[in-house]
Amino acid sequence: MHVLALLACLGSPARAAGAVDLEPGAPPLAVQRYRIAAELYAEGQLADSLTELQVAYAMFPTSPKLAFNIARINERLGNLGQAVVFYRRYLELAPAAPDHAAVAAVIAHIEARLATAPVAVVVETEPPGAEIRVDGAPDAADRAPATIQLTPGAHRLELRADGRQTTETSLVVEAGVPAKVRVALPAVPREPPPPPSAPPPAVLAAPPPASGPPAWATPTGWAAVGLGAAGLGAGVWFVLQARGTADEIDDLPSGDRDRYDVLAADVDDQNGLAAIGFVSGAVFAAGGALLLAWPFDDAGVALVPGPAGGVGVVWSR
């Protein structure tokens, strides 16, 4: 028997009850799920029954009973594409089944329906709200995101939105297979701004000689460089620690899961501390070097009228 005790097969009377079990060799957990599916089916909970059957099938994929019942419930739920897949799987697993011809006829009937039945296609756009035009139609079928119904075959979608370039995309809809399309609409390019007018010429006076850095700059700069070196050294030390811990993980016995978790957390912590050390060290070192190299000068800058309506710059102390 290939169906649940309460499941009708292909429109014929329900098969005899009594053996709500799988074929010999089935894993006990798969048998348990199969029995739960039978109870759910008897209560009319088809979707939940299908879920249990799929779990059992994942554990026992060579069972004709599971394949047939998954196909049958998919058919009843309207999932015709999946129904065909599992009916075919049933015939592969049970080529000598007495209902082989009947199942083949059901497959042919479903495929004939799928050949003309509309298929749900989800259309999403970025940004949302674009108009969806199908196969050159003058009016929008909907606005994204939306689920539209398309017949099997090739189709062309045109997507329009304010401030975005009209975008076209093509797709081939397979019979019985829902599809999803996501399209990004590029922004309409803006005209470049006019070039700025040329500024008036500036007259620069020679700057006075630099008066040198203030008294605090040099010791502060060296202190920052020292802190940077310490941070970089700490980063190197933590990297070496992380590598040592990783080597210890490699030497662990395969079954020591608790020790593995502890060491893996240590590696993450050490790598994080190394990153902090490198970043802080680099910041302090760069800041110190900048203080040491900065051309400090207490000269001031003033703007004065230049020739022909221009502006001059002079230095003052």
Residue pairs with C-beta under 8 A, 6 or more apart in sequence:
1 15
1 16
1 19
1 65
2 9
2 15
2 64
2 65
2 68
2 69
2 90
2 94
2 97
2 99
3 9
3 14
3 15
3 65
3 68
3 69
3 72
4 20
4 34
4 37
4 38
4 41
4 42
4 49
4 69
5 14
5 15
5 17
5 18
5 19
5 20
5 38
5 42
6 14
6 17
6 38
6 41
6 42
7 14
7 15
7 38
7 41
7 69
7 72
7 73
8 14
9 15
9 68
9 72
9 99
10 72
10 99
10 102
10 103
10 106
12 102
20 34
20 35
20 38
21 31
21 34
21 35
22 30
22 31
22 34
22 56
22 60
22 63
22 65
22 66
23 63
23 64
23 65
26 34
26 60
26 63
27 59
27 60
29 56
29 59
30 56
30 59
30 60
30 63
30 66
31 56
33 52
33 53
33 55
33 56
33 59
34 52
34 53
34 56
34 65
34 66
36 52
37 49
37 50
37 52
37 53
37 56
37 69
38 49
40 46
40 48
40 49
40 52
41 49
41 73
46 73
46 76
46 77
47 77
49 73
50 70
50 73
50 74
50 77
53 66
53 69
53 70
53 73
54 70
56 63
56 66
57 63
57 66
57 67
57 70
60 66
62 93
63 93
64 90
64 93
64 94
64 97
67 86
67 87
67 89
67 90
67 93
68 86
68 87
68 90
68 103
70 82
70 86
71 82
71 83
71 84
71 85
71 86
71 87
71 89
71 90
72 83
74 80
74 82
74 83
74 86
75 83
75 106
75 110
80 110
80 113
80 114
80 117
80 176
81 114
81 174
81 175
81 176
81 177
83 110
84 107
84 110
84 111
84 114
84 176
87 103
87 106
87 107
87 110
88 107
90 97
90 103
91 97
91 100
91 103
91 104
91 107
94 100
97 103
110 176
111 175
114 152
114 175
114 176
115 152
115 175
116 151
116 152
117 151
117 152
117 175
117 176
118 149
118 150
118 151
119 149
119 150
119 151
119 152
119 173
119 174
119 175
119 176
119 177
119 178
119 179
120 147
120 148
120 149
120 178
120 179
121 147
121 148
121 149
121 150
121 171
121 173
121 178
121 179
121 180
121 181
122 145
122 146
122 147
122 178
122 179
122 180
122 181
123 132
123 142
123 144
123 145
123 146
123 147
123 148
123 157
123 159
123 180
123 181
123 182
123 183
124 144
124 145
124 180
124 181
124 182
124 183
125 144
125 145
125 159
125 161
125 182
125 183
125 184
125 185
126 182
126 183
126 184
126 185
127 161
127 164
127 185
128 144
128 145
129 143
129 144
129 161
130 143
130 144
130 159
130 160
130 161
130 164
130 183
130 185
131 140
131 143
131 159
131 160
131 161
132 140
132 141
132 142
132 143
132 144
132 146
132 148
132 157
132 158
132 159
133 139
133 140
133 141
133 157
133 158
133 159
133 160
134 141
134 148
134 150
134 155
134 156
134 157
134 158
135 155
135 156
136 156
136 158
140 160
141 148
142 148
144 159
150 173
151 173
152 173
152 174
152 175
152 176
153 172
153 173
154 170
154 171
154 172
154 173
155 170
155 171
155 172
155 173
156 168
156 169
156 170
157 168
157 169
157 170
157 171
157 181
157 183
158 166
158 167
158 168
159 166
159 167
159 168
159 169
159 183
159 185
160 166
161 185
163 187
163 188
164 185
164 186
164 187
164 188
165 185
165 186
165 187
165 188
166 185
167 183
167 184
167 185
167 186
169 181
169 183
171 179
171 181
173 179
200 306
200 308
200 309
200 310
200 311
201 306
201 308
201 310
202 306
202 310
202 311
202 312
202 313
203 306
203 307
203 310
203 311
203 312
203 313
204 312
204 313
205 312
205 313
205 314
205 315
206 315
207 297
207 299
207 315
208 297
208 299
208 315
208 317
210 295
210 296
210 297
210 299
211 296
211 297
211 298
211 299
211 317
212 296
213 291
213 294
213 296
214 296
217 291
217 292
217 294
217 296
218 291
218 292
220 288
220 291
221 288
221 289
221 290
221 291
221 292
222 288
222 292
223 288
224 284
224 285
224 287
224 288
224 291
225 284
225 285
225 288
225 289
225 292
226 288
227 280
227 281
227 284
227 285
227 288
228 280
228 281
228 282
228 283
228 284
228 285
228 286
228 287
228 288
229 281
229 285
230 281
231 277
231 278
231 279
231 280
231 281
231 282
231 283
231 284
231 285
232 277
232 278
232 281
232 282
232 285
233 277
233 281
234 273
234 274
234 277
234 281
235 273
235 274
235 275
235 276
235 277
235 278
235 281
236 274
236 277
237 274
237 277
238 270
238 271
238 273
238 274
238 277
239 270
239 271
239 274
241 270
242 266
242 267
242 270
242 271
242 274
245 263
245 266
245 267
245 270
246 267
248 263
249 260
249 263
249 264
249 267
252 259
252 260
252 263
298 317
299 315
299 316
299 317
300 315
300 316
300 317
301 313
301 314
301 315
301 316
302 313
302 314
302 315
302 316
303 311
303 312
303 313
304 311
304 312
304 313
304 314
305 311
305 312
306 312
